Amino acid sequence: MKRLGLIITSILLVAAMLLSLMQRNLLPVFFDLFTAGPGGEEAVPLQLEEGDPATGGKAAEDAETTATSIKNLSRQITAGAGDDHDKLLAIYDWVTANITYDLEKAKNIGEYGYGAEYLFETRKGVCHDYAELTGALLKAAGIKATYERGEVHPAPGKTENHAWNRALIGETWYGLDTTWGSGFIDEDKGLFVPRPSRLYLTTPEELARLHRDPEYKEACEIKQMRNRARKAKPVCLPKYEAGLLKRFNKSREEAGLAPFKEETALLEITRQSAAGAAEKECRNEKYSLSELEKKVMDKSLPLRLSCFQFYLFTVWDYPTPTAKELYRQILEQSKPPAFLNDSAFTGLTVGVVRQGDLVVVILLGLSYY
């Protein structure tokens, strides 16, 4: 009887298989007959939604499409590159210029996707996304690349987990951190500031020092900032000059003092002096206002000046602070200009010059007879 039962079962199996070839929608019915769970309850067959990788459907196609797109992107980025080193530079520059650090994801990484494909689609992510996309682009360009991870020290007393890459060109290894190279986080404002920089494309040893020594990192960033500023031309900021004068006058009115008269006759020499101070500061050299003092003295008689005072303020910052921020920073100095709240001074010339990331403000307080 057992053998007869096996024969019947085998016949049914073969019959069901033949039927399924002719009419595929009968197959689930057949499985329902032979997949009863404990206690005779029907077992629910696994339902794969369209797009599940196991079906070879839409998700698998999307993953393949994304991988192809990354290869295409790598070819576009490196088009025209002379050699592998040029390709490395092109890929580093593209990632640092086009990908944004995601502060919201950094707060709760588990709620977001991750990896090269994720970053390719969203154009924003965290360090391991940067490293995976950078590595994928390098490998697509035929460059050997590794994914590195470990602890870094971005600021004094601060330690965090981080990811970056290494790339092999010929027999030379390079260290590249496209996350740090793309910009920085403004802790006060709670936002990411895009600021592409090649500082973090260097030797593995140098990158390791930048990762572990925050004081050395800051010194290198300042040096790079000065070098960038030296190559820039000084530009006057008339709107900032007007904005500062307006705020100083509002403060005087609140203190019961007469507003300053804007002395435009000294504006050009004040701007020239600010530009000279910017040039010196970019070279980390001291600057004297003695030349400006001589020029004001020459104009004191026709302008009926009884006395005058200077105030020089410099600040390195990116993005450029607003006039409101400069006003606040000037007043927060340990020794702000006393003539701003002195009734004996009734005239003011404001010169503001920017050179690269440096802003120079010269205030010239004037007393007339």
C-alpha positions as CSV (number, residue, x, y, z in Angstrom):
1,M,0.0,0.0,0.0
2,K,2.8,2.4,0.8
3,R,4.4,1.8,-2.6
4,L,1.0,2.4,-4.2
5,G,0.7,5.7,-2.3
6,L,4.2,6.8,-3.5
7,I,3.3,5.9,-7.1
8,I,0.1,7.9,-6.9
9,T,1.9,10.8,-5.4
10,S,4.5,10.7,-8.1
11,I,1.8,10.6,-10.8
12,L,0.1,13.6,-9.2
13,L,3.5,15.5,-9.1
14,V,4.2,14.9,-12.8
15,A,0.7,15.8,-13.7
16,A,0.8,19.0,-11.8
17,M,4.2,19.9,-13.5
18,L,2.7,19.3,-16.9
19,L,-0.3,21.4,-16.1
20,S,1.8,24.2,-14.8
21,L,3.6,24.4,-18.1
22,M,0.3,24.7,-19.9
23,Q,-1.4,27.0,-17.4
24,R,1.1,28.6,-15.0
25,N,-1.7,29.9,-12.7
26,L,-2.5,26.4,-11.6
27,L,1.0,26.0,-9.9
28,P,0.1,27.9,-6.7
29,V,-3.0,25.7,-6.3
30,F,-0.8,22.6,-6.5
31,F,1.6,24.0,-3.8
32,D,-1.4,24.7,-1.5
33,L,-2.3,21.0,-1.6
34,F,1.2,19.9,-0.4
35,T,2.3,22.7,1.9
36,A,-0.1,22.4,4.8
37,G,1.4,23.5,8.1
38,P,1.2,22.0,11.6
39,G,-2.4,21.1,12.6
40,G,-3.5,21.0,9.0
41,E,-3.4,24.8,8.6
42,E,-2.5,26.0,5.2
43,A,1.0,27.5,5.0
44,V,1.1,30.9,3.3
45,P,3.6,30.8,0.4
46,L,6.2,33.5,0.3
47,Q,5.0,36.4,-1.9
48,L,7.7,38.3,-3.6
49,E,6.7,41.8,-4.7
50,E,7.7,43.1,-8.0
51,G,11.2,44.6,-7.7
52,D,12.4,42.2,-5.0
53,P,16.0,41.2,-6.0
54,A,15.1,37.5,-5.7
55,T,12.7,37.9,-8.6
56,G,15.3,39.5,-10.8
57,G,12.8,42.3,-11.1
58,K,12.8,46.1,-10.9
59,A,15.1,46.5,-7.9
60,A,17.7,44.2,-9.5
61,E,17.4,46.2,-12.7
62,D,17.7,49.5,-10.8
63,A,20.9,48.3,-9.0
64,E,22.4,47.2,-12.4
65,T,21.4,50.5,-13.9
66,T,22.9,52.5,-11.1
67,A,26.2,50.5,-11.3
68,T,26.3,51.2,-15.0
69,S,25.5,54.9,-14.3
70,I,28.5,55.1,-11.9
71,K,30.7,53.6,-14.6
72,N,29.4,56.1,-17.1
73,L,29.8,59.0,-14.6
74,S,33.4,57.9,-14.0
75,R,34.1,58.0,-17.7
76,Q,32.5,61.5,-18.0
77,I,34.5,62.8,-15.1
78,T,37.8,61.5,-16.4
79,A,37.2,62.3,-20.0
80,G,40.3,64.1,-21.3
81,A,42.5,63.1,-18.3
82,G,46.0,62.5,-19.5
83,D,46.9,59.7,-17.1
84,D,45.7,57.9,-13.9
85,H,46.9,60.7,-11.7
86,D,44.8,63.2,-13.6
87,K,41.9,60.8,-13.3
88,L,42.4,60.7,-9.5
89,L,42.4,64.5,-9.4
90,A,39.3,64.7,-11.5
91,I,37.3,62.2,-9.4
92,Y,38.4,63.8,-6.2
93,D,37.4,67.3,-7.4
94,W,34.1,66.1,-8.7
95,V,33.0,64.4,-5.5
96,T,34.1,67.2,-3.3
97,A,32.4,69.8,-5.5
98,N,29.1,67.9,-6.1
99,I,28.3,65.9,-2.9
100,T,26.9,67.5,0.2
101,Y,27.3,66.2,3.8
102,D,24.0,65.2,5.2
103,L,23.7,66.5,8.8
104,E,20.2,65.0,9.3
105,K,21.4,61.5,8.3
106,A,24.4,61.9,10.6
107,K,22.0,62.2,13.5
108,N,20.3,58.9,12.8
109,I,22.2,56.9,10.2
110,G,19.9,53.8,10.6
111,E,16.9,55.6,9.0
112,Y,18.7,56.2,5.7
113,G,20.1,54.3,2.9
114,Y,23.9,54.0,2.4
115,G,26.7,53.2,0.0
116,A,27.9,54.3,-3.5
117,E,24.5,53.8,-5.1
118,Y,22.7,55.7,-2.4
119,L,25.1,58.7,-2.7
120,F,24.9,58.6,-6.5
121,E,21.1,58.9,-6.3
122,T,20.8,61.4,-3.5
123,R,24.0,63.5,-3.9
124,K,24.2,63.8,-0.1
125,G,25.4,61.4,2.6
126,V,28.0,60.9,5.4
127,C,31.6,59.8,5.4
128,H,31.2,56.1,4.5
129,D,28.9,57.1,1.6
130,Y,31.6,59.5,0.3
131,A,34.3,56.8,0.6
132,E,32.2,54.1,-1.1
133,L,31.2,56.4,-4.1
134,T,34.8,57.7,-4.4
135,G,36.1,54.1,-4.4
136,A,33.5,53.0,-7.0
137,L,34.4,55.9,-9.3
138,L,38.1,55.2,-9.0
139,K,37.7,51.5,-9.7
140,A,35.5,52.2,-12.6
141,A,38.3,54.3,-14.0
142,G,40.7,51.4,-13.6
143,I,42.4,52.7,-10.5
144,K,43.0,50.4,-7.5
145,A,41.3,51.9,-4.4
146,T,40.7,50.8,-0.9
147,Y,38.1,51.8,1.7
148,E,39.6,52.9,5.0
149,R,38.0,53.5,8.4
150,G,39.0,54.4,11.9
151,E,39.0,57.1,14.5
152,V,39.8,60.7,13.7
153,H,40.2,63.9,15.7
154,P,38.6,66.8,13.7
155,A,38.9,69.3,16.7
156,P,40.6,69.4,20.0
157,G,39.0,67.0,22.4
158,K,36.7,65.6,19.7
159,T,36.9,62.0,18.4
160,E,34.7,60.4,15.8
161,N,34.5,57.3,13.5
162,H,35.4,58.2,10.0
163,A,35.9,56.7,6.5
164,W,38.2,57.6,3.6
165,N,40.1,56.1,0.7
166,R,43.5,55.1,-0.6
167,A,44.4,55.0,-4.2
168,L,47.3,53.4,-6.0
169,I,48.9,55.2,-9.0
170,G,51.8,53.2,-10.4
171,E,53.8,52.4,-7.3
172,T,52.6,55.4,-5.3
173,W,49.8,55.3,-2.7
174,Y,47.6,58.4,-2.1
175,G,45.3,59.1,0.8
176,L,42.1,61.0,0.0
177,D,39.3,62.1,2.2
178,T,36.5,63.5,0.0
179,T,34.3,64.1,3.1
180,W,36.6,66.6,4.7
181,G,37.6,67.8,1.3
182,S,34.1,68.8,0.4
183,G,33.6,71.5,3.1
184,F,33.0,71.9,6.8
185,I,30.3,72.0,9.5
186,D,29.5,75.4,11.0
187,E,28.8,74.3,14.5
188,D,27.3,77.7,15.6
189,K,24.8,77.7,12.7
190,G,24.3,74.0,12.6
191,L,24.8,73.7,8.8
192,F,27.2,72.2,6.3
193,V,29.3,74.8,4.3
194,P,30.4,73.5,0.9
195,R,34.2,74.4,0.5
196,P,36.0,72.1,-1.9
197,S,39.7,71.7,-1.1
198,R,42.6,69.6,-2.2
199,L,44.2,69.7,1.2
200,Y,42.9,66.2,1.9
201,L,44.3,64.6,-1.2
202,T,47.9,63.8,-0.2
203,T,50.1,61.0,1.0
204,P,48.7,58.4,3.4
205,E,51.1,59.6,6.1
206,E,50.1,63.3,5.7
207,L,46.4,62.4,5.7
208,A,46.9,60.3,8.9
209,R,48.5,63.3,10.6
210,L,45.6,65.6,9.5
211,H,43.2,63.0,10.9
212,R,44.9,62.7,14.3
213,D,46.3,66.2,15.0
214,P,43.6,68.9,15.0
215,E,46.1,71.7,15.7
216,Y,48.2,70.7,12.7
217,K,45.0,70.4,10.6
218,E,44.0,73.9,11.6
219,A,47.5,75.3,10.8
220,C,47.4,73.6,7.3
221,E,43.9,75.0,6.7
222,I,45.0,78.6,7.7
223,K,48.1,78.3,5.4
224,Q,45.9,77.1,2.5
225,M,43.5,80.0,3.2
226,R,46.3,82.6,3.1
227,N,47.7,81.1,-0.1
228,R,44.2,81.3,-1.7
229,A,43.8,84.9,-0.5
230,R,47.2,85.9,-1.9
231,K,46.0,84.9,-5.3
232,A,42.8,86.9,-5.0
233,K,42.3,90.5,-5.8
234,P,41.1,93.0,-3.1
235,V,37.6,94.2,-3.8
236,C,35.7,97.0,-2.1
237,L,32.3,96.3,-0.4
238,P,30.2,99.5,-0.6
239,K,27.1,97.9,0.7
240,Y,29.0,96.7,3.8
241,E,30.3,100.2,4.3
242,A,26.8,101.7,4.1
243,G,25.4,98.9,6.4
244,L,28.0,99.5,9.1
245,L,27.5,103.2,9.1
246,K,23.7,102.7,9.4
247,R,24.1,100.4,12.4
248,F,26.7,102.7,14.1
249,N,24.3,105.6,13.7
250,K,21.3,103.6,15.0
251,S,23.4,102.8,18.1
252,R,24.3,106.4,18.6
253,E,20.7,107.5,18.3
254,E,19.7,105.0,20.9
255,A,22.4,106.4,23.2
256,G,21.1,110.0,22.6
257,L,24.0,111.0,20.4
258,A,23.8,112.8,17.0
259,P,24.4,110.4,14.0
260,F,27.7,110.5,12.2
261,K,28.1,112.5,9.1
262,E,29.5,110.2,6.3
263,E,32.8,111.7,5.2
264,T,33.2,110.6,1.6
265,A,36.2,112.8,0.9
266,L,38.4,110.3,2.8
267,L,36.7,107.2,1.5
268,E,39.2,106.4,-1.4
269,I,42.3,106.7,0.8
270,T,40.6,104.6,3.5
271,R,39.8,101.9,1.0
272,Q,43.4,102.0,-0.3
273,S,44.7,101.6,3.2
274,A,42.3,98.7,3.9
275,A,43.5,97.0,0.7
276,G,47.1,97.5,1.8
277,A,46.3,96.0,5.2
278,A,44.7,93.0,3.5
279,E,47.8,92.4,1.3
280,K,50.0,92.4,4.4
281,E,47.7,90.2,6.4
282,C,47.5,87.6,3.6
283,R,51.3,87.3,3.8
284,N,51.1,87.2,7.6
285,E,53.0,90.5,7.9
286,K,52.3,93.4,10.2
287,Y,50.6,96.5,8.8
288,S,50.8,100.1,10.0
289,L,48.2,102.9,9.5
290,S,50.9,105.5,9.5
291,E,50.6,106.1,5.7
292,L,46.8,106.7,6.1
293,E,47.5,109.0,9.0
294,K,49.8,111.2,6.8
295,K,47.1,111.3,4.0
296,V,44.4,112.4,6.4
297,M,46.7,115.0,7.9
298,D,47.1,116.5,4.4
299,K,43.4,116.8,4.1
300,S,42.7,118.0,7.6
301,L,42.8,121.7,6.9
302,P,40.4,121.8,3.9
303,L,38.1,119.4,5.8
304,R,38.4,121.5,9.0
305,L,39.4,118.5,11.1
306,S,40.4,119.1,14.7
307,C,41.3,115.5,15.3
308,F,40.7,112.0,14.1
309,Q,41.2,108.4,15.2
310,F,41.6,105.1,13.4
311,Y,40.3,101.6,14.1
312,L,41.5,98.5,12.1
313,F,39.5,95.2,12.2
314,T,40.4,92.0,10.3
315,V,38.6,88.7,10.2
316,W,39.2,85.5,8.3
317,D,35.9,83.7,7.6
318,Y,34.0,81.8,5.0
319,P,31.4,82.5,3.8
320,T,32.0,86.3,4.1
321,P,30.3,87.6,7.2
322,T,27.3,89.9,6.7
323,A,27.5,93.6,7.6
324,K,25.3,92.8,10.6
325,E,27.8,90.1,11.7
326,L,30.8,92.4,11.2
327,Y,29.1,95.0,13.3
328,R,28.5,92.6,16.1
329,Q,32.1,91.3,16.0
330,I,33.5,94.8,16.1
331,L,31.5,95.7,19.2
332,E,32.5,92.4,20.9
333,Q,36.2,93.2,20.7
334,S,38.0,93.7,24.0
335,K,38.7,97.3,22.9
336,P,36.0,98.5,20.5
337,P,36.6,102.0,19.0
338,A,35.8,104.5,21.7
339,F,34.9,107.3,19.2
340,L,31.8,105.4,18.2
341,N,30.1,106.6,21.4
342,D,31.9,109.9,21.8
343,S,29.9,113.0,21.1
344,A,33.1,114.9,20.1
345,F,33.3,112.8,17.0
346,T,30.6,113.7,14.5
347,G,32.0,112.3,11.2
348,L,32.9,108.8,10.1
349,T,34.5,107.1,7.1
350,V,34.0,103.4,6.7
351,G,36.2,101.4,4.3
352,V,35.6,97.7,3.8
353,V,37.8,95.4,1.6
354,R,37.6,91.7,1.0
355,Q,40.5,89.6,-0.3
356,G,39.8,85.9,-0.5
357,D,38.5,84.8,2.9
358,L,39.8,87.9,4.6
359,V,37.7,91.0,5.4
360,V,39.4,94.3,6.5
361,V,37.4,97.1,8.0
362,I,38.9,100.6,8.7
363,L,36.9,103.1,10.7
364,L,38.0,106.7,10.7
365,G,36.4,108.8,13.4
366,L,36.4,112.5,12.7
367,S,36.0,115.6,14.8
368,Y,35.5,119.0,13.1
369,Y,36.0,122.6,14.3
